[in-house]
Amino acid sequence: MSCIRDVRARYDGRKRSPFDEAECGHHYARAMAAWAGVLALTGFHYSGVELSMQFAKKAGHHFWSNGSAWGTVEIQEGEDGWQAKLNLLWGELSLRHFGLGDRRLNLARTTPMRRNDSYIFQLPK
């Protein structure tokens, strides 16, 4: 977080152009570098081929986006394991697999999620 904060401070618009971070490969790469922070902090991974979504075992409320849909996930650790509430705020999403850390659920059927749908996944410790 301190690295991201330091780079943002360098390119705040007062000292240098906020649209050209040399550390990120200039211009377009800035948006990709910002997204890399989200992936690193949440462990988010999505595969449209496998229809799978994965997050780190990290309690909290996280944003996700896969190109055709976006939403949030609320992850909690309980006595019996982990619970993830996946909220779809825009788009459509079909999943066959959902995982947290090293745990992965193979879903019995692929059901398309639509805007404002929520699913709760329970994963053992």
C-alpha positions, 0 to 999 in steps of 0.5 A: 500500500505504501508503494501505491501511495508513493507513486500516486503522490509523485504524480498528483498533478502538481509536481508531474503529469497525473496521466504519465507514470514512468514506472508504469510504462507511460500513459495507458499502463497507469490504469492497468497498474491501478487495477493490479493493486486491486488484484493483489489485495483481493486475490481476485482471479476470473476465468471465462473459459472455466467459468471460475472465480477465486479470491484470497481468504481475506475477510472484508468487502471487495470489488470485482470486475471481469469485463462483462459484469462487476460487483462486490464480494463480502467474505467472512470467517466463521467457526465452521469455515468461510462464507462469501456473499457474491453480489452482482451489481451489473451485467451477467455472470455464470459460474461453475467453480468458486474458490477462496484461497486453497478451497474450491467449490464445484457448483452442481449446475451453472446458473446465470446470475443477473443484475442485483442477484446475490449468492452465498458460498460456504467453504470449509476451513 
